[in-house]
Amino acid sequence: QSFYIFGRDVAQIPCFRNSFLYGISGGIGVGVLTFLGTSRTHLSTHVGFGSFFCGTIAYWMACRYQWSAKRFEQQQLREAMRRQALYEGTKVERDLDLKSA
């Protein structure tokens, strides 16, 4: 069973699940600690929700940056492997070997 937001399956969005899990647990933890420290429900609710929001956004941005960097490296490696297979056994490969040595 999938959950759709704006016509997209959220299970297919990279980093979505982990971002919300860390945001929810961080918001609950900070909210409870704020309540234990101040005994003010209104303040602890606001602090908990704020930490949920900030934690989710921060983890989302960091995770997506790492995902994008890894995807870029994979594309570069895929292209290099394609070129290596294309040039294998040709004069171009020998020329490249001489340049890199």
C-alpha positions as CSV (number, residue, x, y, z in Angstrom):
1,Q,0.0,0.0,0.0
2,S,1.5,3.3,-1.1
3,F,1.0,6.9,0.1
4,Y,0.6,9.5,-2.7
5,I,1.2,13.2,-2.3
6,F,0.5,15.4,-5.4
7,G,0.3,12.3,-7.5
8,R,3.7,10.9,-6.5
9,D,4.4,7.8,-4.5
10,V,6.5,9.0,-1.5
11,A,8.2,5.6,-1.3
12,Q,9.9,6.4,-4.6
13,I,11.3,9.7,-3.4
14,P,14.9,9.4,-2.2
15,C,15.5,10.5,1.4
16,F,11.8,11.1,2.1
17,R,11.3,8.4,4.7
18,N,14.5,8.9,6.6
19,S,14.0,12.7,6.7
20,F,10.6,12.5,8.2
21,L,11.5,9.7,10.7
22,Y,14.5,11.8,12.0
23,G,12.4,14.9,12.0
24,I,9.5,13.3,13.9
25,S,11.7,11.6,16.5
26,G,13.8,14.8,17.0
27,G,10.7,17.0,17.3
28,I,9.2,14.6,19.9
29,G,12.5,14.4,21.8
30,V,13.1,18.1,21.9
31,G,9.5,18.8,22.8
32,V,9.5,16.4,25.7
33,L,12.8,17.7,27.0
34,T,11.5,21.3,26.7
35,F,8.4,20.3,28.6
36,L,10.4,18.5,31.3
37,G,12.7,21.6,31.7
38,T,10.0,24.3,31.7
39,S,6.6,22.6,32.4
40,R,5.1,25.0,29.8
41,T,3.0,23.0,27.3
42,H,2.5,25.9,24.9
43,L,6.2,26.6,24.6
44,S,7.2,22.9,24.4
45,T,4.7,22.3,21.6
46,H,6.1,25.2,19.6
47,V,9.7,24.2,20.2
48,G,8.9,20.5,19.4
49,F,7.2,21.5,16.1
50,G,10.0,23.9,15.2
51,S,12.6,21.3,15.8
52,F,10.6,18.8,13.8
53,F,10.4,21.2,10.9
54,C,14.1,22.3,11.0
55,G,15.4,18.8,11.6
56,T,13.4,17.4,8.6
57,I,14.5,20.2,6.3
58,A,18.2,20.0,7.4
59,Y,18.3,16.2,7.0
60,W,16.5,16.4,3.7
61,M,19.0,18.9,2.3
62,A,22.0,17.0,3.5
63,C,20.7,13.6,2.3
64,R,19.7,15.0,-1.1
65,Y,23.1,16.6,-1.5
66,Q,24.9,13.3,-0.8
67,W,22.5,11.5,-3.1
68,S,23.1,14.0,-5.9
69,A,26.9,13.8,-5.5
70,K,26.8,10.0,-5.5
71,R,24.5,10.0,-8.6
72,F,26.9,12.4,-10.4
73,E,29.9,10.1,-9.6
74,Q,28.0,7.1,-10.9
75,Q,27.1,8.8,-14.2
76,Q,30.8,9.8,-14.6
77,L,31.9,6.2,-13.9
78,R,29.3,4.8,-16.3
79,E,30.5,7.2,-19.1
80,A,34.1,6.3,-18.4
81,M,33.3,2.6,-18.6
82,R,31.4,3.1,-21.8
83,R,34.3,5.0,-23.4
84,Q,36.8,2.3,-22.2
85,A,34.7,-0.4,-23.8
86,L,34.4,1.7,-27.0
87,Y,38.2,2.4,-27.2
88,E,39.4,-1.0,-26.1
89,G,41.9,-2.5,-28.6
90,T,42.1,0.6,-30.8
91,K,44.8,3.2,-31.5
92,V,42.9,5.7,-29.3
93,E,43.4,3.4,-26.3
94,R,47.2,3.2,-26.9
95,D,47.4,7.0,-27.3
96,L,45.5,7.5,-24.0
97,D,47.8,4.9,-22.3
98,L,50.9,6.8,-23.5
99,K,49.5,10.2,-22.3
100,S,48.6,8.8,-18.8
101,A,52.0,7.1,-18.3
